[in-house]
């Protein structure tokens, strides 16, 4: 449980930064929001609740880079799903990644587009099968609020206090997006970035 909780949060945060580094225009937009909403030199919870675009960035990261497979289920009765007969006591693996990247549910499904959630009511709380990073039903992850809070707070602080650049002249499109699937979908090659303190925040 501890590995799942900490690993999923750090994985999501790393993928969010990867996608922002690959998409400088999105990075600029979300940093502008974070820095305009935050008051003073410290981000508080009330600030984060008003960072609507940043929340869309987190949601889009969940969609593209959430856990690939949910905790296995066992069918309690025979049923038929989309034409497939599932016998009693069948062990079932739900492919959450396929749900989040299904072209029938998402326009331009393989692209990182936080704006898709501006007019969409789809959320990650288990009621929409298009987006299931935390599972659903009675066995939905009990740490949703804690995990999302940690991710949003950490990302907001990274975006507020620092500007970021890639090392050694690396270009955004050259970032390696290969995934290494273990307990979580981590980048095969960890992201390396250079933090630059905002001039107004330097002491």
Phi and psi in degrees as a GROMACS rama.xvg file:
@    title "Ramachandran Plot"
@    xaxis  label "Phi"
@    yaxis  label "Psi"
@TYPE xy
-65.8977  -44.6957  UNK-2
-62.2993  -43.4238  UNK-3
-62.2829  -42.5251  UNK-4
-68.8271  -47.4061  UNK-5
-75.5605  -38.8263  UNK-6
-64.9042  -43.0828  UNK-7
-65.2416  -39.0679  UNK-8
-67.7079  -46.8025  UNK-9
-67.5476  -34.9028  UNK-10
-62.547  -47.2341  UNK-11
-62.9281  -41.5588  UNK-12
-63.7825  -42.5992  UNK-13
-65.7034  -43.342  UNK-14
-65.8711  -35.8435  UNK-15
-60.618  -43.9831  UNK-16
-67.6455  -37.1843  UNK-17
-59.173  -48.8522  UNK-18
-65.938  -36.5302  UNK-19
-68.9334  -37.1519  UNK-20
-68.9722  -30.6378  UNK-21
-76.6722  -19.8804  UNK-22
-126.774  79.308  UNK-23
-56.5015  -32.0037  UNK-24
-68.4395  -34.5185  UNK-25
-72.7485  -40.3016  UNK-26
-56.8826  -46.368  UNK-27
-62.7585  -41.5023  UNK-28
-65.9574  -44.4199  UNK-29
-73.269  -35.9385  UNK-30
-65.4335  -38.759  UNK-31
-60.485  -42.3951  UNK-32
-65.1055  -49.5359  UNK-33
-57.8967  -44.2518  UNK-34
-76.6234  -21.9527  UNK-35
-84.2139  -29.0441  UNK-36
-81.2648  -41.7124  UNK-37
-66.1422  138.903  UNK-38
-108.338  129.825  UNK-39
77.4554  -156.18  UNK-40
-101.271  4.85889  UNK-41
-131.155  135.094  UNK-42
-89.5973  130.63  UNK-43
-114.995  170.012  UNK-44
-58.2121  -40.8572  UNK-45
-61.4553  -34.4946  UNK-46
-62.1827  -47.0341  UNK-47
-61.1951  -36.9983  UNK-48
-63.5484  -20.1211  UNK-49
-99.6836  5.61512  UNK-50
-95.0776  74.6652  UNK-51
-68.3642  -39.9067  UNK-52
-69.0703  -38.7436  UNK-53
-60.6166  -38.1486  UNK-54
-64.9467  -33.9048  UNK-55
-68.4397  -36.0759  UNK-56
-61.4272  -43.9575  UNK-57
-63.7703  -43.1751  UNK-58
-64.2324  -40.3251  UNK-59
-67.6723  -32.8087  UNK-60
-66.0688  -41.7744  UNK-61
-57.3037  -42.4272  UNK-62
-63.8483  -46.5783  UNK-63
-86.0846  -27.6944  UNK-64
-133.068  29.3321  UNK-65
-77.7533  179.974  UNK-66
-56.6013  133.742  UNK-67
-71.4852  -38.3885  UNK-68
-126.54  133.268  UNK-69
-79.2181  166.515  UNK-70
-57.2757  133.339  UNK-71
-57.8976  145.346  UNK-72
-114.496  161.601  UNK-73
-125.124  126.683  UNK-74
-67.5584  134.025  UNK-75
-90.4924  -10.9382  UNK-76
-157.737  156.988  UNK-77
-63.9968  144.226  UNK-78
-157.007  167.31  UNK-79
-122.57  125.795  UNK-80
-122.596  117.603  UNK-81
51.7045  39.8333  UNK-82
87.6534  -3.88091  UNK-83
-101.757  126.631  UNK-84
-83.6092  127.57  UNK-85
-116.285  112.247  UNK-86
-69.2622  167.901  UNK-87
-58.9755  141.397  UNK-88
61.5211  31.5515  UNK-89
-83.6415  132.449  UNK-90
-78.0985  125.429  UNK-91
-118.482  131.345  UNK-92
-108.957  123.713  UNK-93
-95.5609  121.82  UNK-94
-84.096  90.276  UNK-95
-67.1279  -32.9432  UNK-96
-62.9466  -41.934  UNK-97
-64.018  -36.1039  UNK-98
-63.0176  -41.3957  UNK-99
-76.7012  -14.2047  UNK-100
-123.958  20.6106  UNK-101
-72.5595  121.911  UNK-102
-65.3839  -21.3409  UNK-103
-74.9888  -20.8205  UNK-104
-104.952  -25.2337  UNK-105
-129.682  130.911  UNK-106
-76.7577  134.607  UNK-107
50.1465  56.2485  UNK-108
-61.5651  -26.9711  UNK-109
-89.3257  -1.00255  UNK-110
-99.4316  149.629  UNK-111
-88.3707  102.223  UNK-112
-133.962  86.4733  UNK-113
-57.8466  -29.5957  UNK-114
-61.5294  -16.2299  UNK-115
-61.7535  -21.4945  UNK-116
-92.3983  1.57432  UNK-117
-62.6841  -37.9011  UNK-118
-116.564  8.24328  UNK-119
-100.003  139.356  UNK-120
-92.4815  0.873159  UNK-121
-65.7826  132.093  UNK-122
-130.579  179.323  UNK-123
-105.225  24.1685  UNK-124
-92.2927  9.82527  UNK-125
98.6347  -3.83559  UNK-126
-95.7691  -11.8571  UNK-127
-116.2  115.424  UNK-128
-73.3509  -8.50934  UNK-129
-74.7286  -17.4881  UNK-130
-143.017  102.765  UNK-131
-130.459  51.5704  UNK-132
-66.5551  -22.4914  UNK-133
-111.12  10.0732  UNK-134
79.0131  -160.561  UNK-135
-163.56  175.228  UNK-136
72.8395  -158.054  UNK-137
-68.9784  -18.7504  UNK-138
-107.318  25.5238  UNK-139
-63.6712  150.615  UNK-140
-55.4128  125.052  UNK-141
-74.6154  -9.26575  UNK-142
-102.638  23.197  UNK-143
-55.5644  -55.6471  UNK-144
-59.9334  -43.3315  UNK-145
-65.5153  -47.3732  UNK-146
-63.9978  -46.6664  UNK-147
-64.1821  -39.5804  UNK-148
-61.0875  -42.8726  UNK-149
-62.9739  -45.8922  UNK-150
-63.6414  -47.3899  UNK-151
-64.1031  -41.8666  UNK-152
-65.2436  -45.4139  UNK-153
-64.7461  -45.1231  UNK-154
-65.1032  -42.3806  UNK-155
-60.0652  -41.5715  UNK-156
-69.1383  -38.9414  UNK-157
-62.7504  -40.1525  UNK-158
-77.0239  -30.5108  UNK-159
-76.202  -46.2379  UNK-160
-86.2502  -20.0799  UNK-161
-134.866  149.104  UNK-162
-94.324  158.991  UNK-163
-133.253  144.247  UNK-164
-142.53  157.09  UNK-165
-83.0689  147.23  UNK-166
-81.1818  159.35  UNK-167
57.0997  32.6861  UNK-168
71.9736  13.8451  UNK-169
-63.9136  136.719  UNK-170
-94.27  150.614  UNK-171
-52.2411  -42.0881  UNK-172
-72.3282  -10.0754  UNK-173
-90.1961  -3.5127  UNK-174
-62.3364  134.645  UNK-175
-80.8192  118.244  UNK-176
-99.3072  11.5509  UNK-177
-62.099  135.286  UNK-178
-101.867  143.969  UNK-179
-111.499  105.988  UNK-180
-86.4587  111.889  UNK-181
-121.938  -122.045  UNK-182
-70.2264  -26.5972  UNK-183
-134.315  166.216  UNK-184
-87.7807  93.2398  UNK-185
-98.4545  154.018  UNK-186
-60.0913  135.6  UNK-187
-60.9397  -37.6753  UNK-188
-115.061  110.566  UNK-189
-52.7487  143.676  UNK-190
-65.7559  134.519  UNK-191
-119.291  122.091  UNK-192
-136.467  158.784  UNK-193
-109.244  118.764  UNK-194
-82.3577  137.886  UNK-195
-122.804  116.636  UNK-196
-64.3035  136.27  UNK-197
-60.4343  136.718  UNK-198
-58.3861  -37.6277  UNK-199
-72.5351  -16.9232  UNK-200
-101.505  -7.63058  UNK-201
-71.0304  138.635  UNK-202
